[in-house]
Amino acid sequence: MEFLTSPEFWVALGQIIIIDILLGGDNAVVIALACRKLPPAQRTKGIIWGTVGAIILRVVLIMFAMTLLSVPFIKLVGAILLVWIGVKLLAPDEDGHGDIQGSDKLLAAIKTIIVADLVMSVDNVIAIAGAAQNAGDHSTLLVILGLLISIPIIVWGSTVVIKLMARFPFIITLGGMLLGWIAGGMLVTDPAFVTPDKWTWMPKLGTVDAQGAAVISDTLYWAAHIAGALLVLAIGKLIASRQKPADEEASA
């Protein structure tokens, strides 16, 4: 239980919860759409069991993703995807959910929730795996705790969260920068950049310890995180500034 006194554990847990809240809005919409035609007596069951099934599936996917992070260049690709996801938070595209069909059958609604959540959870899986990657033996516990804590926030508190984000836009900005922060750390700890005796044609930014974990300098560690956060902020603001005149012209 020593990990409970570790600041790194609580920081990583906080990151996972924030990621789930920020990237879980669409999942709440999917749940509502899939269950909208159910009789009131079955609607709660559909929401609960559909969410449980989706969360279990997501935990499995995240564990699989965390294993893949030890493969060279996977963290590099994951970092690029996280930057893209962070930019989308700051400069979102129009995105509808018209293809989510409601059903008046309980099992059909549950199936819709699970399948739709699977398709839409790529961003969550990559981001959570990145946030938990440095937790060692406690990474699985971190993932499960983060998801369990965020479930009621996503399902029952999504309206409040959405209102807060609309009222305080800096929450979205900080969330996007958090994804960039995680991306920076993923990039510089990719096995291709730290394994000295393999992929020798790649520049080496650090080394690995006896357990196979990446070891890099503190300067590079903080610089990579900060650079990732600022990169997302810069690209997101640039795209958002270009979208605004186009939206004004379209509405004119």
Beta strands, then each sheet from edge to edge (+ up, - down):
strand 1: 207-208
strand 2: 214-215
sheet 1: 1+ 2-
end
